[in-house]
Amino acid sequence: MKLLITGDIHGRGDILSKILKKENDFDLHLNTGDIGLDALTIEQAKMIAVKGNNDIYHDLPAERLIEFQGLRILLTHGHLQNVKYGLLELIEMAKEVNANICIFGHTHDAFYKVIDKITFINPGALNGLNDKSYAVYESGKVSFIHVD
């Protein structure tokens, strides 16, 4: 199983296109919101996305719970859980839904940590000021890929 995880694209369709050419063998493409791209681009990218705090024109859910190959994956942007100030609210939410993996964004900082047997992943941002990154979850391992 291979998960392509993107987030905080903020309109950088050019970078997303490069990633999709490179990472074309994924099972799911999960996006943490703040997309800034049109609905057709989201559909063509085979993206399962949530609504970020800047996605005012998209009718997307704030959170999704995805069951895939025996895993429960919680996908959220993170602004509603105040992730810029810590992960306590997000950890509690992930526990409440019995998530195995919790994917979030909003901070623009790549992050990976197992907390209380739940894998937390933030792919970083494709429109980061200094560092642009996305993540790949494959065979239980998380990799961060930095892009120009």
Residue, then its C-alpha position, 0 to 999 in steps of 0.5 A: m500500500k502506498l499513500l501519497i500525502t500532500g498538503d497546503i498547496h496554496g495554488r502551486g499546481d505546477i509543483l503538484s504536476k511534477i509530483l504526480k509525474k514522479e509518484n504515479d503508482f500510489d493507492l490513495h492521494l490524500n490532501t490536508g487542505d488549503i489547496g487553492l486549485d479548482a475542482l477539476t484539478i483536484e479530481q484529475a489529481k485523484m485527490i481525497a481532500v479536506k477543507g483547509n481554513n483557506d478553502i472558502y470556495h470548496d465544498l469539502p468536509a473538515e475531516r474524513l475517516i477513511e478505511f483502507q486495507g484494514l487501516r483507519i485513516l483520519l484526515t484533517h487540515g488541523h486548524l479546527q484542532n489548533v495544531k499550531y499550538g500543540l497536538l492535544e486536541l488532534i490526539e484526542m480526536a484520533k483516539e476517539v475515532n480509533a484511527n491508526i493513522c492521523i494525517f494533518g496539515h496547517t503548520h507547513d512543517a513536515f512531521y512524523k511521530v507515533i503517539d499512543k500507537i497512532t501514526f501522526i503525519n504532516p506532509g509539510a507544504l508544497n507552497g512553503l516559504n523555505d522548504k517544500s515537501y510532501a510525504v509517502y507512506e508505504s509498507g508502514k514507513v514514512s518518507f518526506i520528499h523535498v521539492d523545488 
